[in-house]
Amino acid sequence: MELLNIFELDELLKSKTKGIKYSCFGLLFCFGTSLISRAIQMKTREYDDEVVPSHVAMLFGEYIFESTTSEEFINHKKIHEGVRMWMIEDFIEAEKNKLTKYYVYKMKQSQFDVDNLMHNLHLPYGRDTIIDFVFKNKSNGDKTHGLICSQYANKCTKLSKQRCPSPADLFRIVKDLEKE
């Protein structure tokens, strides 16, 4: 498994179609280096050397759909926290000074539940759910009306039967699918 830096990700996601800067459908797994990212990775891996993501987002055409606690200020725009949609080019710009690594699992547009993708926009981030993951090692997502990243991604892709999978759970499913 080869993880990408932000510049390699930028090249991978660029569109071959004239007039369209980015075009990709799939899941974007992020392997962050912040304290909370490391805590999520530590609590959701199954064995010590397992490399697991701390975040997952959805690539849908020229946009990224995700749920996160951080707001971004990029190109005179404020990208709010919670469940959100923003342009891939703004995401790339915001990530350029971070040490995050990335893995892309490509999918077809038809593999996304577009109603769930749009319906859940602007919900808050599921803070109680992520606290469960960090302190209790798992969560069923019942405590909050917000969504964590992997819960949102799973609602839109239906990859896991779990109600509230972790980013690591979705990553393991994707790795198994790639072996088939």
NUBA-934899 format. One record per atom (N, C-alpha, C, CB): atom name; residue in one letter; x, y, z. Coordinates in steps of 0.02 Angstrom, whole numbers. Atoms other than C-alpha are relative to their C-alpha. Glycine has a CB too. Layout:
# residues N
   site   code       c1       c2       c3
     CA      a        X        Y        Z
...
//
This chain:
# residues 180
   site   code       c1       c2       c3
      N      m       42      -59        0
     CA      m        0        0        0
      C      m       44       62        0
     CB      m      -48        0       61
      N      e      -40      -62        4
     CA      e       74      165      -53
      C      e      -44       59       18
     CB      e       30        9      -71
      N      l       35      -61      -19
     CA      l       16      321       36
      C      l       28       59      -39
     CB      l        6       12       77
      N      l      -18      -58       40
     CA      l       19      485      -58
      C      l        9       62       43
     CB      l      -53       13      -53
      N      n       -3      -66      -32
     CA      n       75      657       -4
      C      n      -50       45      -37
     CB      n       72       30       -2
      N      i       51      -44       28
     CA      i      -35      807      -47
      C      i       13       16      -74
     CB      i       -4       65       41
      N      f      -16      -16       70
     CA      f       56      844     -210
      C      f      -14      -59      -46
     CB      f       74       21       -6
      N      e       17       60       38
     CA      e       39      665     -271
      C      e      -76       -9       -4
     CB      e       33      -63       32
      N      l       73        3        0
     CA      l     -145      668     -221
      C      l      -28       50      -50
     CB      l      -28       14       71
      N      d       22      -52       47
     CA      d     -168      830     -319
      C      d        5      -26      -72
     CB      d       44       64        9
      N      e      -10       26       68
     CA      e      -98      747     -476
      C      e      -49      -57      -15
     CB      e       71      -25       -9
      N      l       45       57        9
     CA      l     -203      589     -452
      C      l      -72       23      -14
     CB      l        1      -45       61
      N      l       70      -22        5
     CA      l     -367      686     -436
      C      l      -14       46      -59
     CB      l      -19       35       63
      N      k       10      -46       56
     CA      k     -340      803     -583
      C      k      -38      -34      -56
     CB      k       67       27      -26
      N      s       41       25       53
     CA      s     -465      782     -723
      C      s       37        0      -66
     CB      s      -63       42       -6
      N      k      -26        2       68
     CA      k     -418      732     -899
      C      k      -45       38      -48
     CB      k        8      -74      -23
      N      t       49      -35       42
     CA      t     -570      827     -965
      C      t       14       75        0
     CB      t      -71      -14       25
      N      k      -13      -71        6
     CA      k     -539     1002    -1030
      C      k      -56       40       33
     CB      k        7       20      -75
      N      g       49      -43      -34
     CA      g     -625     1134     -924
      C      g      -20      -24       69
     CB      g      -60        7      -43
      N      i       16       27      -66
     CA      i     -641     1023     -771
      C      i       67      -13       35
     CB      i      -43      -66       -4
      N      k      -64        6      -34
     CA      k     -498     1039     -646
      C      k        9      -67       36
     CB      k        9       57       49
      N      y       -3       62      -38
     CA      y     -538      889     -536
      C      y      -61      -42      -16
     CB      y        6       13       76
      N      s       57       45        9
     CA      s     -648      737     -561
      C      s       20      -69       25
     CB      s      -22       -2      -75
      N      c      -15       65      -29
     CA      c     -643      583     -452
      C      c      -58      -21       44
     CB      c       67        0       40
      N      f       52       27      -45
     CA      f     -767      471     -362
      C      f       33      -54       41
     CB      f      -61      -28      -40
      N      g      -28       51      -43
     CA      g     -715      369     -212
      C      g        7       23       71
     CB      g       67      -21      -26
      N      l      -13      -17      -69
     CA      l     -658      370      -33
      C      l       72       24        7
     CB      l      -13      -61       47
      N      l      -66      -28      -14
     CA      l     -511      473       27
      C      l       16      -14       73
     CB      l        3       76      -17
      N      f      -21       16      -68
     CA      f     -426      399      179
      C      f       59       45       18
     CB      f       19      -75        7
      N      c      -52      -46      -23
     CA      c     -318      521      278
      C      c       36      -28       60
     CB      c      -31       70       16
      N      f      -43       26      -53
     CA      f     -174      470      389
      C      f       34       60       31
     CB      f       52      -53      -28
      N      g      -24      -61      -31
     CA      g     -150      622      499
      C      g       54      -10       51
     CB      g      -57       36       31
      N      t      -55        1      -48
     CA      t      -10      666      618
      C      t      -15       40       64
     CB      t       63       26      -32
      N      s       17      -39      -60
     CA      s     -101      775      746
      C      s      -12      -46       59
     CB      s      -62       44      -13
      N      l       11       39      -61
     CA      l     -128      719      925
      C      l      -65      -40       -4
     CB      l       -2       47       61
      N      i       64       36        4
     CA      i     -312      675      895
      C      i        3      -54      -54
     CB      i      -59       49      -14
      N      s       -7       51       52
     CA      s     -267      585      733
      C      s       37      -62       26
     CB      s       38       29      -60
      N      r      -40       56      -29
     CA      r     -137      479      824
      C      r      -42      -39       50
     CB      r       64       27       33
      N      a       43       34      -49
     CA      a     -262      441      963
      C      a      -51      -45      -35
     CB      a      -36       51       46
      N      i       50       39       38
     CA      i     -394      383      837
      C      i       34      -61      -31
     CB      i      -33       43      -55
      N      q      -36       56       31
     CA      q     -265      276      746
      C      q       18      -53       52
     CB      q       62       24      -35
      N      m      -20       46      -53
     CA      m     -202      200      908
      C      m      -59      -42       25
     CB      m       33       38       58
      N      k       59       34      -29
     CA      k     -377      156      970
      C      k      -37      -43      -50
     CB      k      -47       51       28
      N      t       40       38       49
     CA      t     -444       86      805
      C      t       40      -53      -38
     CB      t      -30       47      -48
      N      r      -38       53       34
     CA      r     -301      -24      746
      C      r       -9      -66       38
     CB      r       76       19       -4
      N      e       10       66      -29
     CA      e     -313     -211      776
      C      e       64      -30       27
     CB      e      -30      -46      -51
      N      y      -64       23      -25
     CA      y     -128     -241      805
      C      y       50       58       -4
     CB      y       26      -63      -39
      N      d      -46      -57       -9
     CA      d       22     -130      847
      C      d       27       30      -64
     CB      d       57      -22       41
      N      d      -31      -25       61
     CA      d       98     -116      673
      C      d      -50       17      -55
     CB      d       49      -50      -26
      N      e       49      -14       52
     CA      e      -65      -94      579
      C      e       -2       75      -15
     CB      e      -71      -25       22
      N      v        4      -69       23
     CA      v      -70       67      477
      C      v      -74       14      -17
     CB      v       47       14      -61
      N      v       72      -16       11
     CA      v     -246      141      487
      C      v       -9       75       -5
     CB      v      -43      -29       59
      N      p       13      -71        8
     CA      p     -321      308      439
      C      p      -33       30       62
     CB      p      -44       12      -60
      N      s       34      -37      -54
     CA      s     -382      440      560
      C      s      -62       35      -25
     CB      s       48       50       31
      N      h       56      -37       29
     CA      h     -509      514      440
      C      h      -18      -31      -68
     CB      h       17       76       -8
      N      v       21       20       67
     CA      v     -610      470      285
      C      v      -48       53      -27
     CB      v      -34      -71        1
      N      a       43      -47       35
     CA      a     -692      586      160
      C      a      -23      -32      -65
     CB      a       37       68      -13
      N      m       25       26       64
     CA      m     -789      558       -1
      C      m       17       48      -56
     CB      m      -76      -12        3
      N      l      -14      -39       61
     CA      l     -731      617     -171
      C      l      -59      -10      -47
     CB      l       68      -23      -34
      N      f       59        3       42
     CA      f     -879      659     -281
      C      f        6       54      -54
     CB      f      -65        7       41
      N      g      -10      -48       54
     CA      g     -835      741     -445
      C      g       54       51       19
     CB      g      -65       36      -17
      N      e      -46      -54      -18
     CA      e     -755      909     -406
      C      e       -2       17       75
     CB      e      -16       63      -40
      N      y       12      -17      -70
     CA      y     -806      903     -222
      C      y       24      -54       48
     CB      y      -73       11       11
      N      i      -15       44      -57
     CA      i     -756      828      -56
      C      i      -58        7       49
     CB      i       70       18       34
      N      f       51        2      -52
     CA      f     -891      777       67
      C      f       32      -32       61
     CB      f      -65      -39      -23
      N      e      -31       27      -61
     CA      e     -837      748      247
      C      e      -35       28       61
     CB      e       75       17        2
      N      s       21      -27      -65
     CA      s     -876      775      430
      C      s       63        7       42
     CB      s      -54      -46       34
      N      t      -61      -14      -38
     CA      t     -741      856      536
      C      t      -12       55       51
     CB      t       56       20      -47
      N      t        6      -51      -52
     CA      t     -714      966      688
      C      t       34       65      -19
     CB      t       29      -25       64
      N      s      -39      -61       15
     CA      s     -600     1092      603
      C      s      -32       40      -56
     CB      s       72      -18      -19
      N      e       22      -44       55
     CA      e     -656     1241      503
      C      e       62       25      -35
     CB      e      -44       59       27
      N      e      -56      -22       42
     CA      e     -546     1305      364
      C      e      -15       69      -29
     CB      e       15      -50      -56
      N      f        5      -64       35
     CA      f     -515     1478      293
      C      f       47       -5      -59
     CB      f       18       61       48
      N      i      -41        9       60
     CA      i     -456     1464      114
      C      i      -28       41      -57
     CB      i        2      -76      -19
      N      n       20      -41       58
     CA      n     -461     1581      -36
      C      n      -60       45       16
     CB      n      -17      -46      -58
      N      h       52      -47      -23
     CA      h     -570     1707       59
      C      h      -67      -35       14
     CB      h      -10       54      -52
      N      k       61       38      -17
     CA      k     -695     1569      104
      C      k        8      -31       68
     CB      k      -15      -54      -54
      N      k        1       36      -63
     CA      k     -743     1496      271
      C      k      -35      -66      -13
     CB      k      -35       42       57
      N      i       29       66        7
     CA      i     -772     1309      263
      C      i      -16      -24       71
     CB      i       50      -51      -37
      N      h       23       15      -68
     CA      h     -876     1265      417
      C      h       17      -71       22
     CB      h      -74       11        4
      N      e       -9       67      -29
     CA      e     -848     1118      533
      C      e      -65      -39       -7
     CB      e       22        4       75
      N      g       59       43        4
     CA      g     -970      973      538
      C      g       -2      -36      -67
     CB      g      -63       40       10
      N      v        9       34       64
     CA      v    -1040      881      387
      C      v       -2       54      -54
     CB      v      -66      -43       -1
      N      r       -8      -55       49
     CA      r     -987      984      237
      C      r       21      -26      -68
     CB      r       51       50       26
      N      m      -21       12       69
     CA      m     -953      991       52
      C      m       44       59      -20
     CB      m      -61       -9      -48
      N      w      -40      -54       25
     CA      w     -811     1090      -22
      C      w       38      -23      -62
     CB      w       49       26       53
      N      m      -34       16       63
     CA      m     -712     1099     -183
      C      m       67      -34       13
     CB      m        9       64      -42
      N      i      -64       35       -7
     CA      i     -565      981     -204
      C      i       58       48       -3
     CB      i        7      -54      -54
      N      e      -56      -46        7
     CA      e     -454     1125     -258
      C      e       11       40       65
     CB      e      -11       48      -58
      N      d       -8      -34      -65
     CA      d     -488     1215      -92
      C      d       28      -47       52
     CB      d      -68       29       23
      N      f      -27       51      -46
     CA      f     -455     1055        4
      C      f       75       -9      -10
     CB      f      -36      -69      -10
      N      i      -71        8       16
     CA      i     -288     1032      -84
      C      i       40       59       27
     CB      i       11       -7      -77
      N      e      -34      -61      -24
     CA      e     -239     1211      -43
      C      e        5        0       76
     CB      e      -37       63      -25
      N      a        1        0      -73
     CA      a     -289     1192      140
      C      a       47      -52       30
     CB      a      -71      -14       25
      N      e      -41       56      -25
     CA      e     -190     1030      159
      C      e       75        7      -15
     CB      e      -25      -64      -28
      N      k      -69       -4       25
     CA      k      -27     1089       79
      C      k       53        7       55
     CB      k        7       59      -45
      N      n      -50       -9      -53
     CA      n       60     1132      244
      C      n       -6      -53       55
     CB      n       -8       68       31
      N      k        8       54      -48
     CA      k        9      972      334
      C      k       42      -60      -20
     CB      k      -74      -19        7
      N      l      -40       60       14
     CA      l      105      809      347
      C      l      -44      -62      -12
     CB      l       46      -14       58
      N      t       47       55       11
     CA      t      -50      703      315
      C      t       18      -38      -63
     CB      t      -72       28       -6
      N      k       -7       44       58
     CA      k      -37      555      196
      C      k      -70      -23      -20
     CB      k       48      -61       15
      N      y       66       15       27
     CA      y     -180      494       86
      C      y       -1      -66      -38
     CB      y      -22       57      -47
      N      y       12       59       40
     CA      y     -252      339        7
      C      y      -68        7      -33
     CB      y        4      -66       44
      N      v       63       -7       37
     CA      v     -387      342     -128
      C      v      -25      -68      -21
     CB      v       10       46      -62
      N      y       35       60       24
     CA      y     -510      202     -157
      C      y      -52       25      -50
     CB      y      -34      -41       60
      N      k       45      -25       52
     CA      k     -594      239     -323
      C      k      -64      -41       -3
     CB      k       35       -1      -68
      N      m       66       30        5
     CA      m     -778      203     -343
      C      m      -36       30      -60
     CB      m      -41       10       65
      N      k       43      -29       52
     CA      k     -914      233     -472
      C      k      -50       48       32
     CB      k      -37      -56      -40
      N      q       49      -48      -26
     CA      q    -1033      378     -451
      C      q      -63      -36       24
     CB      q      -18       52      -55
      N      s       61       37      -17
     CA      s    -1176      252     -445
      C      s        5      -38       66
     CB      s      -16      -48      -56
      N      q       -9       35      -63
     CA      q    -1101      173     -288
      C      q      -15       45       61
     CB      q       71      -27        5
      N      f       16      -48      -54
     CA      f    -1147      328     -186
      C      f      -75        9        6
     CB      f       35       67      -12
      N      d       69      -19      -13
     CA      d    -1315      361     -106
      C      d       -2       76        2
     CB      d      -27      -33       68
      N      v       -3      -72        6
     CA      v    -1330      540     -166
      C      v      -50       34       47
     CB      v      -15       21      -73
      N      d       48      -29      -47
     CA      d    -1485      572      -60
      C      d       31        9       69
     CB      d      -64      -43        5
      N      n      -33       -5      -65
     CA      n    -1386      534       98
      C      n       58       49       -2
     CB      n       26      -69       23
      N      l      -55      -47        8
     CA      l    -1238      632       33
      C      l      -24       72       12
     CB      l       32       -7      -71
      N      m       26      -68       -4
     CA      m    -1344      789       18
      C      m      -42       12       63
     CB      m      -41       16      -62
      N      h       46       -8      -56
     CA      h    -1472      760      156
      C      h       36       15       66
     CB      h      -42      -62        8
      N      n      -36       -7      -64
     CA      n    -1341      753      295
      C      n       45       61        4
     CB      n       41      -61       12
      N      l      -41      -61       -1
     CA      l    -1249      912      244
      C      l      -23       47       56
     CB      l       -4       36      -67
      N      h       10      -50      -52
     CA      h    -1236     1040      384
      C      h      -20      -29       68
     CB      h      -52       48      -21
      N      l        8       28      -67
     CA      l    -1265      916      525
      C      l       65       15       39
     CB      l      -14      -78       -3
      N      p      -62      -12      -38
     CA      p    -1142      944      668
      C      p       44      -63       -1
     CB      p      -17       19       73
      N      y      -46       56       -8
     CA      y     -990      835      694
      C      y      -21      -39       62
     CB      y       74       24        6
      N      g       20       43      -56
     CA      g    -1025      687      810
      C      g       54       -5       53
     CB      g      -15      -70      -25
      N      r      -53       -3      -51
     CA      r     -910      739      953
      C      r       -6      -56       51
     CB      r       -2       67       35
      N      d        9       53      -50
     CA      d     -986      616     1078
      C      d       22      -68      -29
     CB      d      -73       -3       23
      N      t      -17       63       33
     CA      t     -960      475      953
      C      t       76      -10       -2
     CB      t      -29       -3      -70
      N      i      -73        6        5
     CA      i     -775      511      928
      C      i       31       -8       69
     CB      i       30       61      -36
      N      i      -24       10      -68
     CA      i     -750      523     1116
      C      i       -9      -73       21
     CB      i      -38       47       50
      N      d       10       71      -12
     CA      d     -825      348     1129
      C      d       56      -42      -32
     CB      d      -68      -23      -27
      N      f      -53       37       33
     CA      f     -698      285     1002
      C      f       66        6       38
     CB      f        9       25      -72
      N      v      -65      -12      -33
     CA      v     -552      363     1095
      C      v        2      -32       70
     CB      v       13       74        5
      N      f       -2       24      -69
     CA      f     -603      312     1271
      C      f      -30      -70       11
     CB      f      -36       48       44
      N      k       32       65       -9
     CA      k     -710      156     1246
      C      k       17      -50      -56
     CB      k      -75        8        3
      N      n      -21       41       56
     CA      n     -632       87     1085
      C      n      -53      -14      -53
     CB      n       26      -64       26
      N      k       51        8       52
     CA      k     -798       86      990
      C      k      -60       43       17
     CB      k      -21      -74       -8
      N      s       60      -40      -11
     CA      s     -962      177      970
      C      s      -55      -27      -45
     CB      s       13       75      -14
      N      n       56       17       43
     CA      n    -1135      141      905
      C      n      -32       62      -31
     CB      n      -53      -40       39
      N      g       24      -62       29
     CA      g    -1164      324      861
      C      g      -66       25       27
     CB      g       -6       -8      -72
      N      d       66      -17      -27
     CA      d    -1319      339      971
      C      d       -2       65       40
     CB      d      -24      -55       43
      N      k        1      -55      -48
     CA      k    -1265      484     1082
      C      k      -14       69      -29
     CB      k       64        2       35
      N      t        4      -67       29
     CA      t    -1274      629      961
      C      t      -40       -1      -65
     CB      t       69       28      -12
      N      h       33       -4       64
     CA      h    -1373      689      812
      C      h       48       20      -56
     CB      h      -59       49        3
      N      g      -51      -15       49
     CA      g    -1210      733      724
      C      g       31      -65      -26
     CB      g       54       45       30
      N      l      -32       58       30
     CA      l    -1102      617      620
      C      l       76        8        1
     CB      l      -24      -10      -72
      N      i      -73        0        9
     CA      i     -918      570      624
      C      i       14      -17      -73
     CB      i       37      -50       50
      N      c      -17        8       70
     CA      c     -826      554      459
      C      c      -18      -68      -28
     CB      c       74       12       -9
      N      s       11       67       26
     CA      s     -837      366      440
      C      s      -74      -21        3
     CB      s       42      -50       39
      N      q       71       12       -5
     CA      q    -1018      360      495
      C      q      -35       31      -61
     CB      q      -29       29       67
      N      y       28      -35       58
     CA      y    -1062      487      359
      C      y       19      -38      -64
     CB      y       25       73       -3
      N      a      -22       36       60
     CA      a     -957      395      228
      C      a      -37      -67       -7
     CB      a       76      -13        3
      N      n       35       64        4
     CA      n    -1041      230      272
      C      n      -74        9      -17
     CB      n        7      -37       66
      N      k       70      -14       18
     CA      k    -1217      306      261
      C      k       -6       11      -75
     CB      k      -25       64       38
      N      c        2      -17       71
     CA      c    -1172      360       84
      C      c       26      -55      -45
     CB      c       39       62      -12
      N      t      -28       54       41
     CA      t    -1081      203       25
      C      t      -26      -69       19
     CB      t       75        1        5
      N      k       26       64      -25
     CA      k    -1157       62      130
      C      k       52      -56       -5
     CB      k      -63      -20      -40
      N      l      -53       51        3
     CA      l     -989      -28      134
      C      l        1      -46       61
     CB      l       68       34       -6
      N      s       -2       40      -61
     CA      s    -1008      -88      313
      C      s      -71      -11       26
     CB      s       42       35       54
      N      k       64       14      -33
     CA      k    -1153     -169      405
      C      k       -3       33       68
     CB      k      -12      -75        6
      N      q       -2      -34      -65
     CA      q    -1096      -80      563
      C      q      -37       67       -6
     CB      q       73       11       23
      N      r       35      -64        0
     CA      r    -1200       71      610
      C      r       49       58        3
     CB      r      -48        4       58
      N      c      -49      -53       -9
     CA      c    -1047      171      657
      C      c       71      -28       -4
     CB      c      -11       36       68
      N      p      -68       26        7
     CA      p     -885      101      585
      C      p       51       55       12
     CB      p       10      -32      -69
      N      s      -55      -48       -5
     CA      s     -719      185      619
      C      s       31        9      -69
     CB      s       54      -24       53
      N      p      -36       -5       64
     CA      p     -611      251      477
      C      p       42      -63      -14
     CB      p       46       62        1
      N      a      -39       61        8
     CA      a     -502       97      508
      C      a      -44      -58      -24
     CB      a       34      -19       67
      N      d       45       54       22
     CA      d     -652      -20      488
      C      d      -14        6      -75
     CB      d      -66        3       40
      N      l       13      -10       72
     CA      l     -694       57      318
      C      l       62      -14      -41
     CB      l      -25       72      -12
      N      f      -63       11       36
     CA      f     -512       51      266
      C      f       13      -75       -8
     CB      f       59       33       37
      N      r      -10       73        4
     CA      r     -502     -137      306
      C      r      -48      -30      -52
     CB      r      -12      -33       69
      N      i       49       25       50
     CA      i     -660     -168      202
      C      i       25       16      -70
     CB      i      -70       33       12
      N      v      -26      -21       65
     CA      v     -586      -71       56
      C      v       60      -42      -20
     CB      v       18       75        2
      N      k      -59       40       16
     CA      k     -421     -165       66
      C      k      -21      -71      -19
     CB      k       48       -1       61
      N      d       25       66       18
     CA      d     -518     -330       63
      C      d      -33        0      -69
     CB      d      -51      -25       53
      N      l       32       -6       66
     CA      l     -620     -271      -87
      C      l       52        4      -56
     CB      l      -46       61       -3
      N      e      -53       -7       50
     CA      e     -460     -227     -180
      C      e       35      -67      -13
     CB      e       52       52       24
      N      k      -32       66        9
     CA      k     -395     -405     -155
      C      k      -42      -45      -45
     CB      k       10      -34       69
      N      e       46       43       40
     CA      e     -548     -478     -243
      C      e       11        6      -74
     CB      e      -72       16       15
//
